[in-house]
Amino acid sequence: MNEAKLRRRNYLALSTEGTFFTTALAFLDVNAVIPVFIFTFTKSLQLAGLATTIMLAASVVSQTLVAPYVKSIRNVPKYITWMMFLFRPLPLLMIPVLFSGLPSMTIVFIFLFIYMLLFAGDGLVVVPWLDLFGRTILPSHRGKVFGNQQLFGGIGGLAAGFIIKYVLENQEYSDAKRYAIIFSCSAAAFIISSVAMIFAHDLPHPVTPKPKKNWHYYAQLPGLLKLNPAFGRLSMIRILSIVTGMIAPFFILFGGGIYHLDASQISTLIYLQITGGLVGGIVWGHISSKIGNKYVIYAAQMMGLLMPLYALALHFLRNSNLPWQLLMPLVLVNGISMGSWMGVANYTIDIVDEKDRPEYLLLNSLITFPLTILAFIAGIVADKVGFIPLFLISSSTAGIGIFLARKLKSPAQLVQEHALLSAVPTDQ
C-alpha cells in the first residue's frame, strides 16, 4: 500500500474509531451520566467525584506502564486493536450486577472497579494511538480528524442523549433497567469503535529493543522539560486546567440541588451537555484547523473562567424565583469545553520531535497525575461545605491559565525563534 493511500485509509479509520468511541463515552459521561447514576444509588457527591479521579488515574497509570515499550511495538495497529477488544466490552458486566439484588453501595463500588478497568485499558492504547496518529496523519489533517471524531461522535452522542433521556424519564423502568440499557448501548458503541481500528495501518518506522531497565526510561523524562520550554509552559497550563475542571462533574448535581429538579429536568440537562459535546467538536476542530491549537487552549481557559463565575451568580440568586432553565447555558458550555483536550494533544504533537513524542505524551500525563484526586476532594468539599469554595478556586486558576495561554507561541513562531537562536554566533 502506498503512503498516500495508507494516510487516507487511516484518516477514515481513526475518524470512525474516534466517532464511535466518543458516542460510547456519551453513555458514560463522567460529567453527566455517571454522577447522576452514582448519586441516584448513593446520594454521595464524593463518590461522584471519585469516578472522575478513577477515570483519570487509571488511564495515567496504565500509560506509564506501557510507555517504555511503545517504540518496541512492531505492529502498533494490531496491538491497539487487541487491547480495545479486550477492555471496551467491559460495561456489559454491569448488567448482571444491576439485577443481582446487591446493596446499592456495593453496586456502585463494583461499577467503579469496572470503570477503572475500562479506562486502564484505554490508557494502554492512548500513547500508541497518538504515536500512530502523529506518524500517519498529516499535520494539516490532524485537527480535521479530531474534529470529525467530535462532530460525528457528537451526532452519535445526540442519539445517545435521546436514549438516555427517554430511559431516565420512563417511569415504568426500574433504576436497574435504566442503567442496564445505558451501559449496554455504551458497550455496543465501544465494540464498533474496536472494529473500525482493524482497518488502520502503519508506516515504516524504527523499532527499538525492549528496555531491560525501565527506570532508565523514567529517569530521562524530567530532563525533557529543560529541552523544550514550550512544553513546560503547556504543562503549567494543563495543571491549572485540571484544577479549574475539578468542578465539571458537579454542575448538573449543583443545579439539581438549588432548583430541586425532577427526573425529566435532570435528563434534559444531561441531553444538553451531550449536545455541547457536538457543538464543541465543531468549534474546536474549526479553531484547530483554521487558526491553530494554541487558540483552542486559550479559548478553553476562557470557558473555564466563565463557568464558575456563572455558577456563583446562580447560587447567590437561587432564592429569586428565577427559572431553572438558566442552568442550560452552564451545562451546554461545560459540554463544549470537554472536547478542548484535542488542543493540548495536537499542540504537544506540533512542538515536540517525532522521535521523542511518546515520552512527551507520557510526561504530559505524569505531570498532571497527582491532580487526578482533585475531583474526589471536590466532592468531599461539596458534601461538607458546599460549592462556593470550589467555584472560587476554579475561577482563580482559570484566570492564571488565561494569562499563561496568551503567551503560548505557534509552532511556526517556535521554529523561527529556534532559527534565530541558532544563528547567534557563540564565543570561541
C-alpha positions in Angstrom: 0.0 0.0 0.0 1.5 3.4 -1.0 1.9 6.1 1.6 -0.8 8.4 0.2 -3.4 5.6 0.2 -2.4 4.5 3.7 -2.8 8.0 5.1 -6.3 8.3 3.5 -7.2 4.9 4.9 -6.0 5.9 8.4 -7.8 9.2 8.2 -11.1 7.3 7.7 -10.3 4.5 10.2 -9.1 6.8 13.0 -12.0 9.2 12.4 -14.5 6.3 12.6 -12.9 4.7 15.6 -12.9 8.0 17.5 -16.5 8.7 16.4 -17.9 5.6 18.0 -15.6 5.9 21.0 -17.0 9.4 21.6 -20.5 8.1 21.2 -19.8 5.3 23.7 -18.4 7.9 26.2 -21.7 9.9 25.9 -23.4 6.9 27.6 -20.7 7.0 30.3 -20.3 10.8 30.5 -18.2 11.3 33.6 -19.6 14.9 34.0 -23.3 14.0 33.5 -24.5 10.4 33.3 -22.1 8.8 35.8 -22.5 11.4 38.6 -26.3 11.1 38.3 -26.1 7.3 38.3 -23.9 7.3 41.4 -26.0 10.0 43.2 -29.2 8.0 42.4 -27.8 5.0 44.1 -25.8 6.5 47.0 -26.7 10.3 47.4 -22.9 10.9 47.6 -21.2 13.8 45.9 -17.7 12.5 46.9 -18.3 9.1 45.1 -19.5 11.1 42.1 -16.2 12.9 42.1 -14.3 9.6 42.8 -15.5 8.4 39.4 -13.6 11.2 37.7 -10.5 10.5 39.8 -10.6 6.8 38.9 -11.0 7.5 35.2 -8.0 9.9 35.0 -5.8 8.0 37.4 -6.3 4.6 35.9 -5.5 5.9 32.4 -2.3 7.6 33.5 -1.1 4.6 35.5 -1.5 2.3 32.5 0.0 4.9 30.2 3.0 4.9 32.5 3.4 1.1 32.4 3.1 0.8 28.6 5.1 3.9 27.6 8.6 2.3 27.8 7.5 -0.3 25.3 5.8 1.9 22.7 8.8 2.1 20.5 9.2 -1.7 20.7 5.8 -2.5 19.3 6.3 -3.8 15.8 2.6 -3.7 14.7 1.1 -0.8 16.5 -2.4 -1.0 14.9 -2.7 -4.7 15.8 -1.7 -4.1 19.4 -4.2 -1.2 19.8 -7.0 -3.4 18.3 -6.4 -6.3 20.6 -6.4 -4.0 23.7 -9.6 -2.4 22.5 -11.4 -5.8 22.1 -10.1 -6.9 25.5 -11.3 -3.9 27.5 -14.0 -2.0 25.7 -16.9 -4.5 26.1 -16.5 -4.3 30.0 -19.6 -2.2 30.6 -21.6 -5.4 29.7 -20.5 -6.8 33.1 -22.7 -4.3 34.8 -25.9 -5.9 33.5 -26.0 -8.9 35.9 -24.7 -6.7 38.7 -27.6 -4.3 38.4 -30.1 -7.1 38.6 -28.3 -9.0 41.3 -30.2 -7.5 44.3 -27.0 -6.4 45.9 -27.0 -3.3 48.1 -26.8 0.0 46.2 -23.5 0.9 47.6 -22.0 -2.4 46.6 -23.4 -2.0 43.0 -21.7 1.4 42.8 -18.3 0.1 44.0 -18.4 -2.8 41.5 -19.2 -0.2 38.8 -16.2 1.9 39.9 -14.0 -1.1 39.7 -15.2 -1.9 36.1 -14.9 1.8 35.3 -11.3 1.7 36.5 -10.5 -1.4 34.3 -12.2 0.3 31.3 -10.0 3.4 31.4 -6.9 1.4 32.4 -7.4 -0.4 29.1 -7.9 2.9 27.3 -4.6 4.2 28.9 -2.8 1.2 27.4 -3.7 2.5 23.9 -3.5 6.3 24.3 0.2 6.8 23.7 0.5 4.2 20.9 -2.7 5.6 19.3 -1.3 9.2 19.4 2.1 8.0 18.1 0.4 6.2 15.2 -1.9 9.2 14.6 1.1 11.6 14.6 3.1 9.4 12.2 0.3 8.6 9.6 -1.9 11.7 9.7 -0.5 14.8 8.0 -0.3 17.9 10.3 -2.8 19.7 8.1 -5.4 16.9 8.7 -4.9 16.3 12.4 -7.3 18.9 13.6 -9.8 17.6 11.0 -9.6 14.0 12.4 -10.3 15.2 15.9 -13.0 17.5 14.5 -14.6 14.6 12.7 -14.5 12.5 15.9 -16.1 15.2 17.9 -18.6 16.2 15.2 -19.9 12.7 14.2 -19.3 11.4 17.7 -21.4 14.3 18.9 -24.2 13.4 16.5 -23.9 9.8 17.9 -23.9 11.5 21.3 -27.2 13.2 20.5 -28.7 9.9 19.7 -27.2 8.6 23.0 -28.7 11.6 24.8 -32.1 10.9 23.3 -31.9 7.3 24.5 -30.7 8.4 28.0 -33.4 11.0 28.3 -36.1 8.5 27.2 -34.8 5.8 29.6 -34.4 8.1 32.6 -37.9 9.6 32.2 -39.7 6.3 31.7 -41.5 5.6 35.0 -42.1 2.0 34.1 -38.4 1.2 34.2 -36.6 0.5 37.5 -33.2 2.1 38.1 -31.5 -1.2 37.3 -33.2 -1.5 34.0 -32.5 2.1 33.1 -28.8 1.8 33.6 -28.6 -1.7 32.1 -29.8 -0.2 28.9 -27.4 2.7 29.1 -24.4 0.6 29.8 -25.3 -1.9 27.1 -25.5 0.8 24.5 -22.1 2.1 25.6 -20.5 -1.3 25.2 -22.1 -1.7 21.7 -20.5 1.6 20.5 -17.2 0.7 22.1 -17.2 -2.6 20.2 -17.9 -0.9 16.9 -15.0 1.5 17.6 -12.7 -1.5 18.1 -13.9 -3.0 14.7 -13.0 0.3 13.0 -9.5 0.1 14.3 -8.9 -3.2 12.4 -8.6 -1.1 9.1 -5.8 1.1 10.4 -2.2 0.5 9.1 1.2 1.9 10.0 4.0 3.5 8.0 7.6 2.0 8.3 9.2 3.3 11.4 12.2 2.3 13.6 11.5 -0.4 16.2 13.8 -0.5 19.2 14.5 -3.4 21.5 12.5 -3.7 24.7 14.3 -1.8 27.5 16.0 -4.0 30.1 15.8 -1.4 32.8 12.7 0.7 32.8 14.0 3.1 35.5 16.4 4.5 32.9 13.4 5.4 30.7 11.6 7.1 33.5 14.7 8.9 34.8 15.2 10.7 31.5 11.7 12.2 31.5 12.2 15.3 33.8 15.2 16.4 31.6 12.8 16.7 28.7 11.2 19.7 30.3 14.5 21.7 30.0 14.9 20.6 26.4 11.5 22.0 25.4 10.5 25.2 27.3 7.3 25.4 25.2 6.2 22.1 26.5 7.0 23.3 30.1 4.6 26.3 29.5 1.9 23.9 28.2 2.3 21.7 31.2 1.7 24.6 33.6 -1.4 25.5 31.8 -2.5 21.8 31.8 -2.1 21.7 35.6 -4.2 24.8 36.1 -6.8 23.4 33.7 -7.2 20.3 35.9 -7.7 22.5 39.0 -10.2 24.6 37.1 -12.0 21.5 35.7 -12.4 19.7 39.1 -15.9 21.1 39.3 -17.0 19.8 35.9 -18.7 16.6 37.2 -20.9 18.6 39.6 -22.8 21.2 37.6 -25.9 19.1 37.0 -26.0 17.9 40.6 -25.4 21.5 41.8 -28.3 22.7 39.6 -30.5 19.9 40.9 -29.8 21.0 44.4 -30.6 24.7 44.1 -33.6 24.2 41.8 -34.9 20.9 43.2 -35.1 19.4 39.7 -37.1 16.3 38.8 -36.0 13.3 36.7 -37.3 14.9 33.4 -35.4 18.2 34.1 -32.2 16.3 35.0 -32.4 14.2 31.9 -32.8 17.4 29.8 -29.6 18.8 31.3 -27.8 15.6 30.5 -29.0 15.7 26.9 -28.0 19.4 26.7 -24.5 18.6 28.0 -24.1 15.9 25.4 -25.3 18.4 22.8 -22.5 20.6 24.0 -20.0 17.9 23.0 -21.3 18.0 19.4 -21.0 21.8 19.3 -17.5 21.6 20.9 -16.4 19.1 18.2 -17.3 21.7 15.5 -15.9 24.7 17.4 -12.6 23.1 18.5 -12.0 21.4 15.2 -12.5 24.7 13.3 -10.3 26.6 15.6 -7.5 24.0 15.4 -7.6 23.8 11.6 -8.1 27.5 10.9 -6.1 29.5 13.4 -4.1 27.0 15.5 -4.1 24.8 18.5 -2.8 27.4 20.9 -6.1 29.2 20.4 -8.0 26.1 21.3 -6.1 26.1 24.6 -6.7 29.8 25.2 -10.4 29.6 24.4 -10.8 26.7 26.8 -9.2 28.7 29.6 -11.8 31.5 28.9 -14.6 29.0 29.2 -13.0 27.7 32.4 -13.3 31.2 33.9 -16.9 31.9 32.8 -18.4 28.7 34.1 -17.6 29.0 37.8 -18.5 32.7 37.8 -21.8 32.0 36.2 -22.4 29.2 38.7 -21.6 31.6 41.6 -24.2 34.0 40.2 -26.8 31.3 40.1 -26.0 30.3 43.6 -26.5 33.8 45.0 -29.7 34.3 43.1 -31.2 30.9 44.0 -34.0 32.4 46.1 -35.0 34.9 43.4 -37.6 32.7 41.7 -35.5 32.6 38.6 -36.4 29.8 36.1 -34.3 26.6 36.3 -33.6 26.9 32.5 -30.8 29.4 33.5 -28.8 26.2 34.1 -28.9 25.4 30.4 -26.0 27.7 29.3 -23.8 26.5 32.1 -24.3 22.8 31.2 -24.0 23.5 27.5 -20.7 25.3 27.9 -19.5 22.5 30.2 -20.2 20.0 27.4 -18.4 22.2 24.8 -15.3 22.5 27.0 -14.9 18.8 27.4 -13.6 18.5 23.8 -10.9 21.0 24.2 -8.4 18.2 25.1 -7.7 18.0 21.3 -5.9 21.3 21.5 -3.4 20.0 24.1 -2.8 16.8 22.2 -2.3 18.5 18.9 -0.2 21.3 20.3 2.0 18.7 22.0 2.5 16.8 18.7 3.2 20.2 17.0 6.0 21.2 19.3 7.9 18.0 20.0 10.2 15.9 17.8 8.6 12.8 16.4 11.3 10.6 17.9 10.5 11.9 21.4 6.7 12.0 21.0 5.8 9.0 23.2 8.0 10.3 26.0 6.4 13.8 25.9 2.9 12.4 25.7 3.6 10.3 28.8 5.3 13.2 30.6 2.2 15.3 30.0 0.1 12.7 31.8 2.6 12.1 34.6 2.8 15.8 35.4 -0.9 16.0 36.0 -1.3 12.6 37.6 -1.1 13.9 41.3 -4.0 16.2 40.5 -6.4 13.4 39.4 -7.6 13.2 43.0 -9.0 16.7 42.9 -12.4 15.7 41.6 -12.8 13.3 44.6 -11.6 16.0 47.0 -14.0 18.5 45.3 -16.8 16.0 46.0 -15.9 15.8 49.7 -15.8 19.6 49.9 -19.1 19.9 48.2 -20.7 17.4 50.6 -19.3 19.2 53.6 -19.3 22.9 52.9 -21.0 23.4 49.5 -19.8 24.6 46.1 -18.8 28.2 46.8 -15.1 27.5 47.7 -14.8 25.2 44.7 -16.1 27.9 42.3 -13.8 30.5 43.7 -10.7 28.3 43.3 -11.7 27.2 39.9 -12.2 30.8 38.6 -8.9 31.9 40.1 -6.9 29.1 38.4 -8.7 29.8 35.1 -7.7 33.4 35.3 -4.0 32.4 35.7 -4.4 29.9 32.9 -5.7 32.7 30.6 -2.6 34.8 31.3 -0.3 31.9 30.5 -2.2 30.7 27.4 -1.8 34.2 25.9 1.9 33.7 25.9 1.9 30.4 24.0 3.6 30.5 20.6 2.6 28.8 17.4 4.8 26.1 16.0 5.9 28.5 13.2 6.9 31.1 15.8 8.9 28.4 17.8 10.7 27.3 14.6 11.6 30.9 13.8 12.7 31.5 17.4 14.9 28.4 17.3 16.4 29.5 13.9 17.3 33.0 15.3 18.9 31.5 18.4 20.9 29.0 16.2 22.1 31.9 14.1 23.6 33.8 17.0 27.4 33.2 17.0 28.9 31.8 20.1 32.1 33.0 21.7 35.1 30.9 20.8 
